[in-house]
Amino acid sequence: MDSEAEFNDLIGLLYDSVLDDRSWTSALEALVRFTGGTGAGEVIADPEAGTITQCATLNIAPEFKDLYLGYYASKEVRLPPAVGYGVGTVMTEGMLLERRELQASEIYNDLLRPFEVPHFMFAWLRKAEKKVQTLAIEGTIAHGAFDDPAVGRLAAVMPHLIRTVRMREHMIAARNAQHVCREVLETLPFGIAVLDETARVIELTTMAESVVLGRALTLRQRRIHATDPDDDNELQAVLRSAITPAPGRPVSAGTVAVRRFNASALKVTVTPISAVQFLSVVARPSALVIVVDPDKAPAPESALVQAVMGLTKSEAALAHALFAGKSLRDAARDLGRSVNTCKAQLKSIYAKTGCHTHVELAKSLVMAALGERPSNTSQLRF
């Protein structure tokens, strides 16, 4: 394989590793081959704390790594002279120390020479107050010191390597955040579906999936429909209003009661998601669908609603009943109150929570189910 083809393959592996962690090792192997080295070491450290937080090696004896981390990192004579170099600059031991100075050091005689890796090419991938990241290509005694062509090859890769490392860091953080978010959503006592700008489902929690794939709600071409025609007409209208409002009208949310045979009606709330506009082939989340099954998903306890939302015991009981999918008239009947009394209590609930509609109240009760109270309920975002 010629040098240009090898270079292009290496760059491809580096950027592949952003999306696939398994490609990172392959990229490092290709980098070692391309630069003519025999191994590689990647170190992340906290200079403020004086600790190494991560160390990965390739084609280097595990004992070497253990000894380096356990003792010889503090005896490293090659790093202090490298501090003055900028990110991306490729250095060799000959650029940092006189040969006799290196050969007189403890790390050279007790670690580098016994393990036959006295030569290296080194570069900073990141230099920050609380985080530094380095990459070293190792060379054995038989290999000899790295020459100028080898330094040039690593220098040519370095801009791509720096970008890849930063992109990988952001992608890993995003994946971790997504995993945590998914874990939290799966613990909620109601189903969650995320829709794109065409109302197609992007994500379904397990509870939402069990309900949507039931008899009252179905998926058709990745869109949520109610099996009852009248309920479906109302549901589709609410979905359109949340995702693509009519000209001159603001994006709005709404709730639909989806009837079921021999079971309580499902309460389906659709609310817009505020998202940054960008050009992408990836679906953009545009709406959140909250599906409450009164027979399976309990509403937050009245005592919790009362404590979290600052309501009276009577108001909390009414809010609890409304969240469970009951109409105001049915809630009044079950609570033994008049409809006018419940209307007055609902007005008080709105005033205390900052809500103005049933939909906003439902969203604030979602937060109450998590034991939280939003600082401004009317501005709640998911």
Sine and cosine of phi, psi and omega as CSV:
sin_phi,cos_phi,sin_psi,cos_psi,sin_omega,cos_omega
0.00,0.00,0.73,-0.68,-0.02,-1.00
-0.98,0.22,0.23,-0.97,-0.12,-0.99
-0.88,0.48,-0.64,0.77,-0.03,-1.00
-0.92,0.40,-0.69,0.73,0.02,-1.00
-0.91,0.42,-0.64,0.77,0.02,-1.00
-0.90,0.43,-0.65,0.76,0.04,-1.00
-0.88,0.47,-0.73,0.68,-0.02,-1.00
-0.89,0.45,-0.65,0.76,0.04,-1.00
-0.90,0.44,-0.65,0.76,0.02,-1.00
-0.89,0.46,-0.72,0.70,0.00,-1.00
-0.89,0.46,-0.64,0.77,0.04,-1.00
-0.88,0.48,-0.68,0.73,0.03,-1.00
-0.90,0.43,-0.62,0.78,0.02,-1.00
-0.87,0.50,-0.75,0.67,-0.03,-1.00
-0.96,0.27,-0.48,0.88,0.11,-0.99
-0.88,0.48,-0.55,0.84,-0.06,-1.00
-0.93,0.38,-0.29,0.96,0.05,-1.00
-0.90,0.45,-0.64,0.77,-0.03,-1.00
-0.99,-0.12,-0.36,0.93,-0.05,-1.00
-0.74,-0.68,0.96,-0.28,-0.03,-1.00
-0.84,0.55,-0.50,0.87,-0.04,-1.00
-0.90,0.44,-0.39,0.92,-0.01,-1.00
-0.98,0.22,-0.25,0.97,-0.07,-1.00
-0.91,0.42,-0.71,0.70,0.02,-1.00
-0.89,0.46,-0.67,0.75,0.03,-1.00
-0.89,0.46,-0.60,0.80,0.02,-1.00
-0.92,0.40,-0.66,0.75,0.02,-1.00
-0.91,0.42,-0.64,0.77,0.05,-1.00
-0.88,0.48,-0.69,0.73,0.02,-1.00
-0.91,0.41,-0.59,0.81,0.02,-1.00
-0.91,0.42,-0.67,0.74,0.03,-1.00
-0.88,0.48,-0.70,0.72,0.01,-1.00
-0.90,0.44,-0.70,0.72,-0.08,-1.00
-0.90,0.44,-0.58,0.81,-0.04,-1.00
-1.00,-0.04,-0.07,1.00,0.03,-1.00
0.98,0.20,0.33,0.95,0.01,-1.00
-1.00,0.08,-0.04,-1.00,0.02,-1.00
-0.89,-0.46,-0.20,0.98,0.00,-1.00
-0.20,-0.98,0.05,-1.00,-0.02,-1.00
-0.53,-0.85,0.47,-0.88,0.07,-1.00
-0.66,-0.75,0.72,-0.69,0.01,-1.00
-0.86,-0.51,0.81,-0.59,-0.07,-1.00
-0.79,-0.61,0.72,-0.70,0.13,-0.99
-0.88,-0.48,0.76,-0.65,-0.07,-1.00
-0.68,-0.74,0.38,-0.92,0.10,-0.99
-0.96,-0.27,0.98,-0.19,-0.07,-1.00
-0.91,0.41,-0.47,0.88,0.00,-1.00
-0.92,0.39,-0.66,0.75,0.00,-1.00
-1.00,0.02,-0.27,0.96,-0.02,-1.00
0.95,0.32,0.56,0.83,-0.04,-1.00
-0.79,-0.61,0.50,-0.86,0.12,-0.99
-1.00,-0.04,0.86,-0.51,-0.07,-1.00
-1.00,-0.06,-0.38,0.93,-0.01,-1.00
-0.40,-0.92,0.65,-0.76,0.04,-1.00
-0.57,-0.82,0.84,-0.54,0.02,-1.00
-0.82,-0.58,0.67,-0.75,-0.02,-1.00
-0.78,-0.62,0.37,-0.93,0.03,-1.00
-0.69,-0.72,0.81,-0.58,0.01,-1.00
0.86,0.52,0.56,0.83,0.07,-1.00
-0.81,-0.59,0.68,-0.73,-0.07,-1.00
-0.85,0.53,0.71,-0.71,0.03,-1.00
-0.83,0.56,-0.57,0.82,0.01,-1.00
-0.88,0.47,-0.61,0.80,0.04,-1.00
-0.86,0.50,-0.74,0.67,-0.01,-1.00
-0.87,0.49,-0.71,0.70,-0.02,-1.00
-0.88,0.47,-0.69,0.72,0.00,-1.00
-0.92,0.39,-0.63,0.77,-0.01,-1.00
-0.90,0.44,-0.75,0.67,-0.03,-1.00
-0.93,0.36,-0.60,0.80,-0.09,-1.00
-0.97,0.24,-0.43,0.90,-0.08,-1.00
-0.51,-0.86,-0.78,0.63,-0.25,-0.97
-0.97,0.25,-0.26,0.97,0.07,-1.00
-0.87,0.50,-0.57,0.82,0.01,-1.00
-0.96,0.26,-0.23,0.97,0.00,-1.00
-0.96,-0.26,0.19,0.98,-0.07,-1.00
-0.93,0.37,0.93,-0.36,-0.03,-1.00
-1.00,0.01,-0.17,0.98,-0.05,-1.00
-1.00,0.08,-0.41,0.91,-0.09,-1.00
-0.97,0.23,-0.69,0.72,-0.03,-1.00
-0.79,0.61,-0.68,0.74,0.04,-1.00
-0.93,0.37,-0.32,0.95,-0.04,-1.00
-0.99,0.12,-0.21,0.98,-0.07,-1.00
-0.87,0.50,-0.55,0.83,-0.05,-1.00
-0.97,0.25,-0.16,0.99,0.00,-1.00
-1.00,0.06,0.50,-0.87,-0.02,-1.00
-1.00,0.09,0.19,-0.98,0.03,-1.00
-0.88,0.48,0.75,-0.67,0.07,-1.00
1.00,-0.06,-0.20,0.98,0.02,-1.00
-0.98,0.20,0.79,-0.61,-0.03,-1.00
-1.00,0.04,0.77,-0.64,-0.01,-1.00
-0.82,-0.57,0.40,-0.92,0.16,-0.99
-0.84,-0.55,0.23,-0.97,-0.01,-1.00
-0.87,0.49,-0.50,0.87,0.01,-1.00
-0.93,0.36,-0.41,0.91,0.04,-1.00
-0.99,0.15,-0.28,0.96,-0.11,-0.99
-0.96,-0.26,-0.54,0.84,-0.10,-1.00
-0.63,-0.78,0.47,-0.88,0.21,-0.98
-0.92,0.39,0.59,-0.81,-0.06,-1.00
-0.82,0.57,-0.70,0.71,-0.04,-1.00
-0.93,0.37,-0.49,0.87,0.04,-1.00
-0.92,0.38,-0.67,0.74,0.05,-1.00
-0.91,0.41,-0.71,0.70,-0.07,-1.00
-0.93,0.36,-0.28,0.96,0.05,-1.00
-1.00,0.00,-0.10,0.99,-0.09,-1.00
-0.99,0.15,0.40,-0.92,0.01,-1.00
-0.90,0.43,-0.68,0.74,-0.06,-1.00
-0.91,0.42,-0.56,0.83,0.00,-1.00
-0.94,0.35,-0.74,0.67,-0.10,-1.00
-0.97,0.23,-0.52,0.86,-0.09,-1.00
-0.98,-0.22,-0.20,0.98,-0.04,-1.00
-0.74,-0.68,-0.86,0.52,-0.12,-0.99
-0.90,0.44,-0.75,0.66,-0.02,-1.00
-0.94,0.33,-0.71,0.71,0.03,-1.00
-0.86,0.52,-0.57,0.82,0.01,-1.00
-1.00,-0.05,0.07,1.00,0.10,-0.99
0.87,0.50,0.62,0.79,0.09,-1.00
-0.76,-0.65,0.88,0.47,-0.07,-1.00
-0.99,0.12,-0.17,0.99,-0.09,-1.00
-0.93,-0.36,0.56,-0.83,0.05,-1.00
-0.42,-0.91,0.39,-0.92,0.26,-0.97
-0.91,-0.41,0.70,-0.72,-0.19,-0.98
-0.71,-0.70,0.55,-0.84,0.09,-1.00
-0.45,-0.90,0.54,-0.84,0.14,-0.99
-0.99,0.16,0.78,-0.63,0.13,-0.99
-1.00,-0.05,-0.42,0.91,0.02,-1.00
-0.39,-0.92,0.64,-0.76,0.10,-0.99
-0.69,-0.72,0.96,-0.29,0.02,-1.00
-0.69,-0.73,0.19,-0.98,-0.08,-1.00
-0.87,0.50,-0.63,0.78,-0.08,-1.00
-0.92,-0.39,0.04,1.00,-0.02,-1.00
-0.44,-0.90,0.81,-0.59,0.16,-0.99
-0.82,-0.57,0.55,-0.83,0.00,-1.00
-0.70,-0.71,0.74,-0.68,-0.06,-1.00
-0.77,-0.63,0.38,-0.92,0.12,-0.99
-0.71,-0.70,0.74,-0.67,0.03,-1.00
-0.80,-0.60,0.73,-0.68,0.15,-0.99
-0.99,-0.14,0.85,-0.53,-0.10,-1.00
-1.00,-0.04,0.47,-0.88,0.07,-1.00
-0.70,-0.71,0.68,-0.74,-0.02,-1.00
-0.98,0.17,0.10,-0.99,0.07,-1.00
-0.87,0.49,-0.66,0.75,0.01,-1.00
-0.91,0.42,-0.56,0.83,0.01,-1.00
-0.92,0.39,-0.69,0.72,-0.05,-1.00
1.00,0.05,0.06,-1.00,-0.01,-1.00
-0.91,0.42,0.51,-0.86,0.02,-1.00
-0.96,0.28,0.73,-0.68,-0.02,-1.00
-1.00,-0.04,0.00,-1.00,-0.06,-1.00
-0.88,0.47,-0.66,0.75,0.05,-1.00
-0.86,0.50,-0.62,0.79,0.03,-1.00
-0.91,0.41,-0.69,0.73,0.05,-1.00
-0.86,0.50,-0.65,0.76,0.01,-1.00
-0.90,0.43,-0.62,0.78,0.02,-1.00
-0.91,0.42,-0.70,0.71,0.01,-1.00
-0.92,0.39,-0.60,0.80,0.03,-1.00
-0.89,0.46,-0.58,0.81,0.00,-1.00
-0.92,0.39,-0.53,0.85,-0.02,-1.00
-0.99,0.12,-0.42,0.91,-0.20,-0.98
-0.81,0.58,-0.71,0.71,0.02,-1.00
-0.85,0.53,-0.65,0.76,0.03,-1.00
-0.93,0.36,-0.62,0.79,0.00,-1.00
-0.90,0.43,-0.68,0.73,0.01,-1.00
-0.90,0.44,-0.71,0.71,0.02,-1.00
-0.89,0.46,-0.68,0.73,-0.02,-1.00
-0.87,0.49,-0.71,0.71,-0.02,-1.00
-0.87,0.50,-0.69,0.73,-0.01,-1.00
-0.94,0.35,-0.64,0.77,0.04,-1.00
-0.91,0.42,-0.65,0.76,0.03,-1.00
-0.89,0.46,-0.65,0.76,0.00,-1.00
-0.89,0.46,-0.72,0.70,0.02,-1.00
-0.91,0.42,-0.66,0.75,-0.03,-1.00
-0.92,0.39,-0.65,0.76,0.03,-1.00
-0.90,0.44,-0.67,0.74,0.04,-1.00
-0.89,0.46,-0.65,0.76,0.02,-1.00
-0.91,0.41,-0.67,0.75,0.02,-1.00
-0.90,0.43,-0.65,0.76,0.02,-1.00
-0.91,0.42,-0.67,0.74,0.02,-1.00
-0.91,0.43,-0.65,0.76,0.03,-1.00
-0.89,0.45,-0.66,0.76,0.01,-1.00
-0.89,0.45,-0.70,0.72,0.00,-1.00
-0.90,0.44,-0.69,0.72,0.01,-1.00
-0.87,0.50,-0.69,0.72,0.01,-1.00
-0.89,0.45,-0.67,0.74,0.01,-1.00
-0.87,0.49,-0.66,0.75,0.01,-1.00
-0.91,0.42,-0.71,0.70,-0.02,-1.00
-0.87,0.49,-0.58,0.81,-0.03,-1.00
-0.94,0.35,-0.29,0.96,0.01,-1.00
-1.00,0.00,-0.15,0.99,-0.06,-1.00
-0.95,0.31,0.53,-0.85,-0.03,-1.00
-0.99,0.13,0.47,0.88,0.05,-1.00
-0.44,-0.90,0.26,-0.97,-0.03,-1.00
-1.00,0.02,0.56,-0.83,0.02,-1.00
-0.81,-0.59,0.74,-0.68,0.12,-0.99
-0.79,-0.61,0.67,-0.74,0.05,-1.00
-0.94,-0.33,0.77,-0.64,-0.05,-1.00
-0.92,-0.40,0.48,-0.87,0.09,-1.00
-1.00,0.01,-0.13,-0.99,-0.09,-1.00
-0.94,0.35,-0.14,0.99,0.08,-1.00
-0.95,-0.30,0.22,0.97,0.01,-1.00
0.95,0.33,0.26,0.97,0.09,-1.00
-0.99,0.12,0.54,-0.84,-0.05,-1.00
-0.96,0.27,0.79,-0.62,0.11,-0.99
-0.99,-0.12,-0.69,0.72,-0.04,-1.00
-0.66,-0.75,0.58,-0.81,0.12,-0.99
-0.74,-0.68,0.77,-0.63,0.14,-0.99
-0.97,0.26,0.23,-0.97,-0.06,-1.00
-0.86,0.51,-0.69,0.73,0.00,-1.00
-0.91,0.41,-0.66,0.75,0.03,-1.00
-0.89,0.45,-0.64,0.77,-0.01,-1.00
-0.89,0.46,-0.65,0.76,-0.02,-1.00
-0.91,0.40,-0.50,0.87,0.00,-1.00
-1.00,0.08,-0.72,0.69,-0.06,-1.00
-0.91,0.42,-0.55,0.84,0.01,-1.00
-1.00,0.01,0.30,0.95,0.03,-1.00
-1.00,-0.02,-0.49,-0.87,-0.08,-1.00
-1.00,-0.02,-0.50,0.87,-0.07,-1.00
-1.00,0.10,-0.56,0.83,0.02,-1.00
-0.83,-0.56,0.63,-0.78,0.00,-1.00
-0.69,-0.73,0.24,-0.97,0.10,-0.99
-0.95,-0.32,0.80,-0.59,0.09,-1.00
-0.79,-0.61,0.90,-0.44,-0.06,-1.00
0.79,0.61,0.67,0.74,0.04,-1.00
0.92,0.39,0.34,0.94,0.09,-1.00
-0.91,-0.42,0.60,-0.80,-0.03,-1.00
-0.99,0.12,0.77,-0.64,0.04,-1.00
-0.74,-0.67,0.49,-0.87,0.17,-0.99
-1.00,-0.03,0.64,-0.77,-0.03,-1.00
-0.94,0.33,-0.49,0.87,0.06,-1.00
-0.97,0.23,0.82,-0.58,-0.09,-1.00
-0.84,0.54,-0.67,0.74,-0.02,-1.00
-0.92,0.40,-0.70,0.71,0.03,-1.00
-0.90,0.44,-0.59,0.81,-0.03,-1.00
-0.93,0.36,-0.63,0.78,0.05,-1.00
-0.86,0.52,-0.69,0.73,0.00,-1.00
-0.93,0.37,-0.65,0.76,-0.01,-1.00
-0.90,0.44,-0.70,0.71,-0.02,-1.00
-0.91,0.42,-0.56,0.83,0.04,-1.00
-0.91,0.42,-0.66,0.75,0.02,-1.00
-0.91,0.41,-0.66,0.75,0.03,-1.00
-0.88,0.47,-0.71,0.71,0.01,-1.00
-0.88,0.47,-0.67,0.75,-0.02,-1.00
-0.90,0.44,-0.58,0.82,-0.03,-1.00
-0.97,0.22,-0.52,0.86,-0.12,-0.99
-0.98,-0.22,-0.72,0.69,-0.03,-1.00
-0.77,-0.64,1.00,0.08,-0.04,-1.00
-0.92,0.40,0.38,-0.93,0.06,-1.00
-0.92,0.39,0.47,-0.88,0.00,-1.00
-0.81,0.58,0.74,-0.67,0.02,-1.00
1.00,0.07,-0.10,0.99,0.00,-1.00
-0.93,-0.37,0.61,-0.79,0.02,-1.00
-0.95,0.30,0.40,-0.92,0.11,-0.99
-0.90,0.44,0.71,-0.71,-0.07,-1.00
-0.71,-0.70,0.21,-0.98,0.02,-1.00
-0.90,-0.44,0.23,-0.97,0.01,-1.00
-0.28,-0.96,0.21,-0.98,-0.02,-1.00
-0.79,-0.62,0.66,-0.76,0.01,-1.00
-0.80,-0.60,0.69,-0.72,0.12,-0.99
-1.00,-0.05,0.90,-0.44,-0.03,-1.00
-0.98,-0.19,0.91,-0.42,-0.10,-0.99
-0.96,0.28,0.54,-0.84,0.05,-1.00
-0.74,-0.67,0.43,-0.90,0.01,-1.00
-0.98,0.18,0.80,-0.59,0.03,-1.00
0.83,0.55,0.58,0.82,0.04,-1.00
-0.38,-0.93,0.35,-0.94,0.03,-1.00
-0.91,0.41,0.49,-0.87,0.01,-1.00
-0.92,0.40,0.62,-0.78,0.12,-0.99
-0.96,0.29,0.62,-0.79,0.07,-1.00
-0.97,-0.25,0.93,-0.37,-0.07,-1.00
-0.94,-0.35,0.92,-0.39,0.02,-1.00
-0.95,-0.32,0.79,-0.62,0.01,-1.00
-0.91,-0.41,0.83,-0.56,-0.02,-1.00
-0.76,-0.65,0.65,-0.76,0.01,-1.00
-0.91,0.41,0.44,-0.90,0.11,-0.99
-0.93,-0.38,0.81,-0.59,0.09,-1.00
-0.97,0.25,0.86,-0.51,-0.03,-1.00
-0.68,-0.74,0.48,-0.88,0.03,-1.00
-0.94,0.33,0.74,-0.68,0.04,-1.00
-0.97,0.22,0.74,-0.68,0.04,-1.00
-0.41,-0.91,0.37,-0.93,0.05,-1.00
-1.00,0.06,0.84,-0.55,-0.05,-1.00
-0.29,-0.96,0.46,-0.89,0.11,-0.99
-1.00,0.06,-0.09,1.00,0.00,-1.00
-1.00,0.05,0.65,-0.76,-0.01,-1.00
-0.87,0.49,0.69,-0.72,-0.01,-1.00
-0.98,-0.19,0.83,-0.56,0.04,-1.00
-0.85,0.52,0.77,-0.63,-0.06,-1.00
-0.80,-0.61,-0.34,0.94,-0.01,-1.00
-0.46,-0.89,0.49,-0.87,0.04,-1.00
-0.91,-0.42,0.77,-0.64,0.04,-1.00
-0.94,-0.35,0.84,-0.54,0.03,-1.00
-0.95,-0.32,0.88,-0.48,-0.04,-1.00
-0.93,-0.37,0.90,-0.44,0.01,-1.00
-0.96,-0.28,0.85,-0.53,0.10,-1.00
-0.97,-0.23,0.97,-0.24,-0.06,-1.00
-0.85,0.52,-0.41,0.91,-0.01,-1.00
-0.99,0.14,-0.27,0.96,-0.05,-1.00
-0.83,-0.56,-0.60,0.80,-0.09,-1.00
-0.97,-0.25,0.96,-0.27,-0.03,-1.00
-0.93,0.37,0.57,-0.82,0.12,-0.99
-0.96,0.27,0.32,-0.95,0.07,-1.00
-0.86,0.51,0.62,-0.79,-0.04,-1.00
-0.85,0.52,0.55,-0.84,-0.02,-1.00
-0.84,0.55,-0.63,0.77,-0.02,-1.00
-0.90,0.44,-0.61,0.79,0.02,-1.00
-0.93,0.36,-0.69,0.73,0.04,-1.00
-0.87,0.50,-0.68,0.73,0.00,-1.00
-0.88,0.47,-0.71,0.70,-0.05,-1.00
-0.95,0.32,-0.70,0.72,-0.10,-0.99
-0.96,0.27,-0.61,0.79,-0.11,-0.99
-0.99,-0.16,-0.03,1.00,0.06,-1.00
0.95,0.32,0.57,0.82,-0.02,-1.00
-0.99,-0.15,0.28,-0.96,0.16,-0.99
-0.97,0.24,0.23,-0.97,-0.01,-1.00
-0.87,0.49,-0.64,0.77,-0.01,-1.00
-0.93,0.37,-0.67,0.74,0.02,-1.00
-0.92,0.40,-0.63,0.77,0.01,-1.00
-0.89,0.45,-0.62,0.78,0.01,-1.00
-0.90,0.43,-0.63,0.78,0.04,-1.00
-0.92,0.39,-0.71,0.70,0.02,-1.00
-0.87,0.49,-0.64,0.77,0.02,-1.00
-0.88,0.48,-0.68,0.74,-0.01,-1.00
-0.93,0.38,-0.65,0.76,0.01,-1.00
-0.92,0.40,-0.63,0.78,0.03,-1.00
-0.90,0.44,-0.54,0.84,0.00,-1.00
-0.96,0.30,-0.02,1.00,0.10,-1.00
0.98,-0.21,0.12,0.99,-0.01,-1.00
-0.99,0.12,0.51,-0.86,0.10,-1.00
-0.97,0.24,0.23,-0.97,0.02,-1.00
-0.88,0.48,-0.63,0.78,0.00,-1.00
-0.92,0.39,-0.70,0.71,0.01,-1.00
-0.92,0.40,-0.62,0.79,0.03,-1.00
-0.90,0.44,-0.67,0.75,0.02,-1.00
-0.88,0.47,-0.69,0.72,0.02,-1.00
-0.89,0.46,-0.74,0.68,-0.04,-1.00
-0.92,0.39,-0.51,0.86,-0.01,-1.00
-1.00,0.02,-0.08,1.00,0.02,-1.00
0.95,0.31,0.58,0.82,-0.01,-1.00
-0.83,-0.56,0.29,-0.96,0.07,-1.00
-0.98,0.18,0.37,-0.93,0.02,-1.00
-0.89,0.46,-0.63,0.78,0.00,-1.00
-0.90,0.44,-0.61,0.79,0.05,-1.00
-0.89,0.45,-0.69,0.72,0.00,-1.00
-0.91,0.40,-0.57,0.82,0.06,-1.00
-0.89,0.46,-0.68,0.73,0.02,-1.00
-0.91,0.42,-0.65,0.76,0.02,-1.00
-0.92,0.38,-0.61,0.80,0.02,-1.00
-0.91,0.42,-0.62,0.78,0.06,-1.00
-0.88,0.47,-0.63,0.77,0.04,-1.00
-0.92,0.39,-0.64,0.77,0.03,-1.00
-0.88,0.48,-0.70,0.72,0.03,-1.00
-0.86,0.52,-0.70,0.72,-0.04,-1.00
-0.90,0.44,-0.64,0.77,-0.05,-1.00
-0.97,0.26,-0.52,0.85,-0.08,-1.00
-0.99,-0.13,-0.18,0.98,-0.05,-1.00
0.99,0.15,0.16,0.99,0.00,-1.00
-0.99,0.11,0.37,-0.93,0.06,-1.00
-0.79,-0.61,-0.23,0.97,-0.02,-1.00
-0.63,-0.77,0.21,-0.98,0.08,-1.00
-0.87,0.49,-0.58,0.82,-0.04,-1.00
-0.91,0.41,-0.71,0.70,0.03,-1.00
-0.90,0.45,-0.61,0.80,0.05,-1.00
-0.90,0.43,-0.65,0.76,0.03,-1.00
-0.88,0.47,-0.64,0.77,0.00,-1.00
-0.92,0.38,-0.62,0.78,0.03,-1.00
-0.93,0.37,-0.52,0.86,0.05,-1.00
-0.95,0.31,-0.50,0.87,0.12,-0.99
-0.86,0.51,-0.70,0.71,0.03,-1.00
-0.91,0.41,-0.58,0.81,0.04,-1.00
-0.90,0.44,-0.53,0.85,0.05,-1.00
-0.89,0.45,-0.42,0.91,0.04,-1.00
-1.00,-0.06,0.02,1.00,0.01,-1.00
0.98,0.19,0.41,0.91,-0.03,-1.00
-0.81,-0.58,0.43,-0.90,0.12,-0.99
-0.83,-0.55,0.87,-0.49,0.00,-1.00
-0.89,0.46,0.54,-0.84,0.00,-1.00
-0.91,0.41,-0.47,0.88,0.04,-1.00
-0.58,-0.82,0.99,-0.12,-0.14,-0.99
-0.86,0.51,-0.62,0.79,-0.06,-1.00
-0.93,0.37,-0.26,0.97,0.01,-1.00
-0.96,-0.27,0.30,0.95,-0.09,-1.00
-0.87,0.49,0.72,-0.69,0.06,-1.00
-0.78,-0.63,0.52,-0.86,0.05,-1.00
-0.95,-0.33,0.00,0.00,0.00,0.00
